[in-house]
Amino acid sequence: MPLLDRIQSPDDVKGLAAEDLPKLAEEIRARIIATTSRNGGHIGPNLGVVELTIALHRIFSTPTDRFCFDVAHQGYVHKLLTGRNDARFEKIRQSDGLSGFLARSESEHDAYGAGHAGTALSAALGMASARDLRGSDEHVVALCGDAAFTCGITMEALNNVAGATKRLVIILNDNKWSIAKNVGALPRYFNELITNPVYNRINDDFESLLEKIPGGQSIIKFGSKWKRETKDFFVSSSIFETYGIRYIGPIDGHDLKQLEHYLEFAKNAEQPVLLHILTEKGRGYDVAIQNPERFHGASPFDVETGKGAPAPEGAPPKYQDAMGQTLVKLAREDANVVGITAAMPAGTGLNAFEKALPDQFFDVGIAEEHAVLFAAGMATSGYHPVCAIYSTFLQRAYDQIIHDVALQNLPVLFCMDRAGLSPNDGATHHGLFDLAYLRCVPGVVVMAPADEDELADMMATGLAHNGPAFIRYPRGNALGTPMKAAPQPIKIGQAKRLQVGNDIDIWAIGSMVADAEKLAARLSEHGIEAGVVNARFVKPLDVERLGESAKSTRLIVTMEDHVITGGLGTAVGEALQAADIQCPVERIGWPDTFIEHGSSVTILREENGLSPESILDRVVHRYERLLTTADPR
Ligand SMILES: Cc1ncc(C[n+]2csc(CCOP(=O)(O)OP(=O)(O)O)c2C)c(N)n1
């Protein structure tokens, strides 16, 4: 029987003999490779933390002790060791399978849910402070990747640690990679810690090191007393000492014995300790080691070759690529256009831009707030920055959007990819709130294209506009609409009528425009004539055309790939009310709840009443109900 199949809980991990652990690690790796090859997922980060997670579960005891994993994309090993090595793991990231991240709702061993970067240290510090206040005794561990330290929040928490608690274990899981290569001064500093011989002494065997110092034996034995005098054996000083945190490192993240030693030590320390642990992204799977960026989060692939399914011949471009290529075109014409990413060059399509125009490209790390402020600063100096940030991650930078860009009326164009669902990732990654959180900001332009050609036109529109502008577009392939050689600006606030119908007018935006056209065709089979309007802008909304719609039809249907509260439907309702126009509005959008992960957008739409059939039913019923009421029109 495989060792892994004997692990029902962390107690079983503790029960294994040390010599069995490499075999367990090997089985875990095989399981992760096999599963992610079918389902896709965060293979590289997980293969890197196999030994580290085993060691964590041998030294600490969840759920009493509490682990906070940053982003929590590297939590697969933890799942396997905490009673989730079952059919749900087989279907990780799929409908009825486990989440690809940690979630409090999924297991009592998941002390904290995540999906966005940089949250682990703050959350762990909150837990440690709560423990101290309550007077309980559990241990708290924050596991942060090296790129998590490019996040502002991690640095804010770091500043707060020593003042808040004496007992916190911080793991710096250093694999040198964000999704792309990590950027900035801190990663360089971490590298300095590894390569500088002064710091490097820790690489000597831990026990023999302690044996050489007075009291070292008792430290090993009881692991209880952190002796100040031992400090200099580990490092002469590090930036972490300035923060009141004891730094120990670098530690080999694949040496179980060493890991257990240091974790035990940190567990018993009476001062916050940071363990600098070196891991290899993709460890144990050569293809992933060779391609750390692609195998950070991979689509399904062939285990032998590492290759994914080829894109079907003539497949439309991905929206992200249409964006990247258009930006290259527009920035070649205007050297003041710069592209900014917060650690997502490939995901946003800016990698094409980086390649073509490296001087106009900036990767600021996982630092969305900073990215937006940085853009604002450049915009005050004659540049027109394009911030390419996923819709969900831009939530981070809300104050910067209001206080730094909108209030100061600066020309920054935001290209928000992944607006709509990220089906396999789930609630932390769906971009369902942007229309709502932007629509209330004074003076901004908010638009969504129906296809890739309109995306390019909207980019030209945003760059021609001397103020803040936002474009949202979905994950995945565009429609295959031919793209004009030169994108043309659109009149701001002008909707586009696609077809006329006297009974119902469907106002749709973004990816829902294509659905609206199909809905209109189905409605006509029911004898209902529906017009279709591509709203294009939720702000400013085309109020004039909306008024005409309301006066000439019985029902307005709004369709948006966005949460139902606060988006296009709400904007339409508010505009009609403000103009004193009575017209029923049927709003189609995602319900007011967090949408979990699932195998596909189609399945999640079905589960949430948004399949084409459900929408047709709703609209037909609403229309028929209206016909039976005394509506004079
Ligand atoms: C706020 C936010 N921005 C961007 C991302 C996308 N993202 C997911 S993991 C990751 C890199 C994390 O690198 P690191 O912390 O070093 O962990 P590793 O993957 O190397 O284990 C990024 C940029 C995110 N999850 N959250």
Ligand as a Chemical Component Dictionary entry (heavy atoms), coordinates in Angstrom:
data_LIG
# 
_chem_comp.id                   LIG 
_chem_comp.type                 NON-POLYMER 
_chem_comp.pdbx_formal_charge   1 
_chem_comp.three_letter_code    LIG 
# 
loop_
_chem_comp_atom.comp_id 
_chem_comp_atom.atom_id 
_chem_comp_atom.alt_atom_id 
_chem_comp_atom.type_symbol 
_chem_comp_atom.charge 
_chem_comp_atom.model_Cartn_x 
_chem_comp_atom.model_Cartn_y 
_chem_comp_atom.model_Cartn_z 
_chem_comp_atom.pdbx_ordinal 
LIG C1  C1  C 0 -2.779 40.416 -5.385 1  
LIG C2  C2  C 0 -2.283 39.360 -6.322 2  
LIG N1  N1  N 0 -1.597 39.719 -7.429 3  
LIG C3  C3  C 0 -1.159 38.772 -8.280 4  
LIG C4  C4  C 0 -1.382 37.457 -8.032 5  
LIG C5  C5  C 0 -0.934 36.394 -9.039 6  
LIG N2  N2  N 1 0.061  35.509 -8.432 7  
LIG C6  C6  C 0 -0.254 34.306 -7.937 8  
LIG S1  S1  S 0 1.038  33.496 -7.323 9  
LIG C7  C7  C 0 2.082  34.731 -7.763 10 
LIG C8  C8  C 0 3.549  34.596 -7.496 11 
LIG C9  C9  C 0 3.823  34.188 -6.100 12 
LIG O1  O1  O 0 5.185  34.033 -5.949 13 
LIG P1  P1  P 0 5.767  33.632 -4.556 14 
LIG O2  O2  O 0 5.070  34.398 -3.480 15 
LIG O3  O3  O 0 7.227  33.750 -4.610 16 
LIG O4  O4  O 0 5.321  32.124 -4.391 17 
LIG P2  P2  P 0 5.701  30.885 -5.315 18 
LIG O5  O5  O 0 4.644  30.788 -6.361 19 
LIG O6  O6  O 0 7.025  31.142 -5.894 20 
LIG O7  O7  O 0 5.662  29.751 -4.394 21 
LIG C10 C10 C 0 1.402  35.773 -8.378 22 
LIG C11 C11 C 0 2.015  37.005 -8.901 23 
LIG C12 C12 C 0 -2.114 37.126 -6.886 24 
LIG N3  N3  N 0 -2.419 35.875 -6.573 25 
LIG N4  N4  N 0 -2.539 38.089 -6.049 26 
# 
loop_
_chem_comp_bond.comp_id 
_chem_comp_bond.atom_id_1 
_chem_comp_bond.atom_id_2 
_chem_comp_bond.value_order 
_chem_comp_bond.pdbx_ordinal 
LIG C1  C2  SING 1  
LIG C2  N1  SING 2  
LIG C2  N4  DOUB 3  
LIG N1  C3  DOUB 4  
LIG C3  C4  SING 5  
LIG C4  C5  SING 6  
LIG C4  C12 DOUB 7  
LIG C5  N2  SING 8  
LIG N2  C6  DOUB 9  
LIG N2  C10 SING 10 
LIG C6  S1  SING 11 
LIG S1  C7  SING 12 
LIG C7  C8  SING 13 
LIG C7  C10 DOUB 14 
LIG C8  C9  SING 15 
LIG C9  O1  SING 16 
LIG O1  P1  SING 17 
LIG P1  O2  DOUB 18 
LIG P1  O3  SING 19 
LIG P1  O4  SING 20 
LIG O4  P2  SING 21 
LIG P2  O5  DOUB 22 
LIG P2  O6  SING 23 
LIG P2  O7  SING 24 
LIG C10 C11 SING 25 
LIG C12 N3  SING 26 
LIG C12 N4  SING 27 
# 
